[in-house]
Amino acid sequence: MIIKTDLLHSIIEEILRKNGASSINASIVADEIIFAQIRGKKSHGIPMLPSMVKRVQKTDEGILVIKESNQFAFIDGCNGIGPVVAKKAMDISINKTLEYGFSLVAVKNPSPFITAGYPVWYAAKHHKLIAFDTSVAKSKVAPYGSSEAVFGTNPIGFAFPTDDYPIVIDMSTTNIAAARIKQAAEQGIEIPNNVAINNNGEFTTDPNEALKGALVTFGGYKGSAISLIVELMAGAFLDEKCGNANGDIRTMLFFTIDPNLCANANKVLDNATNLRNEINSSTHISGFIPRTPGDRAQRLMQDALANGIELSEVEKAIMNKYGANL
């Protein structure tokens, strides 16, 4: 079935409010679920609704500022709803950057953002800021050459404003998102080869074996090195979860920069726009079409906003479980 984006947003909001979320928090969570859904990252869209319902049912409200300066803040999310805490943290970073040129905000909280792409897209789209975020979580990923889970999936979000829509990079440091593994297990389907290993250190296509074993990083040792950077910057730096030490408290890091910091912002945005155009118009090799990261997601989002979202039977079932009657 096809449903208008605004209607789906309203239904998700109502579900969250009925389960204990305030109107503001329900809207924030619905924003992020819809963002993932309409940009093609469906594993982080409607399938995240059950976990968000659980979060709003048991969450504590409030944010504790542990340390703060003009361009920095360290925040305890106090067991708050991940997307809500992330939104507040990014808003703090945005406000500091608009006044002082750049800002770093660190967060510890049991629940992180839903998708790394949403907070950075928001900062670039609505405030024309360069933005970066990342997060560490429970160890599910084996370093290169290892069969033991040490890293989190360690997602990275990056957005750069242009003259029209932002360039957005939204990725985990694994070959496949952990959410897709769980969905494959629930649906009884196999996962691709070479994305996860079982307890014996062997590659497996069985999602249940993968959940007991470990995921692997993309790009061999280089992807593993990028995951290590995240583990250090968003884990060790905050003295929270780092490898299998310090428990499983999730942490998030947000960094925003004003394009005016080094040069005229209009010229900076022109440079980014021209680079995207150069990438997209470059000569392609057989079987490929050059495309700047985020361009396909932008087209999907524009189409969904104009024509509605097509829901799968699985997605309809998730919504109907909470009384949507789709």
N, C-alpha and C positions, 0 to 999 in steps of 0.2 A: 504494500500500500504506500501511497505518497501522502505526506502530511506537511503542512506549512510549518516553517521553522518557528514562527512566533507561537503557534498553537502547541507545538511539541515543547517549547521552552516553558509555556504556561503550565502544561500538564506535569512536567518534571518539578517545577516549583511547587505545585500543589501537593505532589507526593511527598516532597521533602518537608513542607510545612506540616502536613498531617502527622509526620513522624518526629516532629519536635524542633525543626529548624525555624529560626526567625525569618521574616519575609526577606530581609536583606541578605542573610546567609544563604537562603534557598535560591535567591536570584544569582548570587556569586557562583554557587556550585553548578547551577543550571547553565550559566554562561560557559563554563569550562567544558561541561559534558557536550553541549551543543557545538562548541568550537571544534572539539576533537571529531565529533560525528560528521560535521559538514566539510571538514578538510581531509576526509578520507582515512583518518586514524581511528577507525571504528572500534578497535580493541580497547580504546580509552574513552569511548563515547558512552552509549547506553549500557553496555556491559559493566560499566563502573557504577551504575546506579545502586545495585544492592549493597556494595561496600560503603557508598555514601549514605545510604539510609541507616546502616549500622552506626556510622560515625555520628550522624546528627542525633541518634537516639541516646548515645552515651557520652557525648562530648561535654567538656567543661569550657566555659567561655573565658575570654580574657587573654591579654598578652602582657608578659613581663619584660620590660626593657632591662637587660642585665648591664650593658655598657652602651654609651652613646657619645658621639662627638658630632661636629658639623657635617662630616662626610662618612660617618660610620655608625652602625647600630648592631648590637648583638641581642637577639630576641629569643625568649622562651615562649613558644606558642601555647604552653599550658594545656596540652592535650586537646587543642582546638581542631576544628575541621580543617584538613590540609589545605584545600583550595582557598578557604577564607583566610587562614594565616598567611598563605603565600601572597594573596592579593594585598593584605595589609602591609606585608613586608615590602612588596614591590612599590606600593604607594609611598611608603616612607623613603625608599631609594629614589623614586622619581622626584619627590618634593625636595630632597636634599640636593639632587643633581641640578634641578632647575635653579636653585639658589647658589650652589657652590661649584658646579661644573662636572662633578662626578661623585659617585657614592657607592659604598659597599655595605650590604646588609646581610648578616648571617643569622640563621634561624635554627633552633633545635625544636623538634616537635615529632610525636609518634607518627603523624600522618603528613605526607608531602603533597605537593601539587599533583593534579591528575596527569597533566602533560606539560613537559618543559617548554613547549612552544607557546602556550597561551600567555604567561606573564610577560615574556619578551616581546611577543607580537603586540600586546596591549601598549607597552611602553613606546614601541616604535611607531605604531599606527596612530595613537592618540596624542603622543607628546613629542614625536620626531626625535626620540633618543636612541642611541645605540645601547643594546641591552644584552646581557648574558646571565644565564642562571644554570644551576646544576644541583644535584642532590645525591646523597648516599643513603643506602637502606640495608636491609638484612642481606647477609652474604649469600649470593646465589650463583656467582660467576667465578669460574676458574681462571687464574692467570695463565698466560701462554706457557704451554708445556706441562701444566699441572692438571691433576684430576680432582683437586679439592676446591670447594667454593670458598673464596676469600673476599672478592669484591662484591659490591652491590651491582645492580644493572647500570647505575651511575649515568642517568640521562643528562643530556646537555641541550640547552636552548640558547639560540643566538639570533638576534634580529638587528637588521641595519635599515634605517629609513631611506627611502628613495623619493623621487618626485611624485610617485603615485603610491603603490603598495609596497610594504617592507619585504626585504629579502629575509626569509626565515629558515633557519636550520633547527630541526627538532628530531633528536635521535637518542637512542640508548647506545651504550658502548658494546652491546651484544649483537649477534647476528639476527636475533629475534627478540621481541619484547616478552617479558615474563608473563604479561597478561594474555598474550596469544598462546602460550604454552598451556595455561590454565583453561582457556576456552577450548583448545583442542582436546584436552582431557575430558571436559564436560560433554563435548560433542562426539567423542569416540572416534576422532580422526587422527591421522598421523601428522607429525611435524616434519619439516624438511630435514634432510640429512646434513650433518656437519654444523648443527646449531647448538647441540646439547650432548652431554655425555652421561652415562649411567654410573652406578656406584663402582663399577669395575674399570672406569676410565675409558670406556668404549663409546664411540658415537652411537646414538640411538635415534630412531624415529618415533618411539613410543613416548608420548607426553607424560605418562605416569612415571616412567623410568627417569625421564628428564627432571621431573619435579623432585625426585629422590636424589638425583645426582647434581649436576651443575650445568649452567649455560656456558658458552664460550664467547669470547670477544670477537668482534669483526676484525679483519685485517691482520690476523696473526699477532706477532709481537708488537707491531705498531699500535693496533687497537688496544692491546693489553696495557701498553704504556700510557695511552690516553685515559684508560680507566683508572690507572694508578694515580695520574694527576688529579682526577676528581676525588679519589679516595683520600688523597693527602690534603687537597685544598678545602674540601667540604666535610672532611672527617677529622684528620689529624689536627688541622688548623683550628678547629672548634673544640678539640679535646673531647670528641664524642665518638660514635661508632667508627672504627678504623680497622679494616680487616675483620678478624673475629674477636677483637679486643673492645673493651669499653661498652659492651652491651649492644642493643639494637635500636637505640634512639636515632631516628632519621634526622638528617640535617639538610638544610638548603642554603644556597649562597646566591645572592642577587647583586649584580654589578651594572650600573647604568652610567652612560657618558653623554654629555651634551656635545653634539657635532660642532658647536662653536668653539670648543676648547682649544683647538689648534689652528683652525682655518674658518673661513666664512661658511656657515651651515649650508647655505644655498649651493655653494660650490661642492661641498662634501656630498650632498644629496645628488647633484648632477653627476659626480664621479661614479657613485654607486649605480645610478640609472644607466649610465653609459656602459659600465662594466657588464651589467646584466644583459643589455642589448648585444654587446659583443659576444658574450658566451652563447646566447640563444641563436645568434645568426652565424656562428662559426661553422666551418665545414665539418660535416658529421662523418663518422666512420660507418661501415656497413652494419646495419642492424640497430643503430643508435640514433637518437635525436638529442643534440645538446640542449640541456635545460637547467636553468639556475634552480638550486634547491628552494622549495616553497612555491614555485610557479604552478605546478600541477595542483597543489593544495589550494592555491588562490582561485584557480579556475573552478575547482569543485565547490568552493565556498560561494562564489558568485552565482553558480548555477543553482545551488541549494537555496540561497536566499531569494532567488527569482522564481524558482519553480517548485520548491519544496524538497523534502527528504524522502527517499524511498527506504522504508523499513523492511528488514528481513523478517521471516517468521520467528526466528530466535529473538530478535529485538522486540517484536510485538509481544511475545510471550513474557519477556522481562517486564515490559510496561504494564501488561495486563495483570501480572502478579500483584501489582500495587494498586489495582483498581482503575486502570486507565480505560478499559473497555474499547480498545482499538479494533 
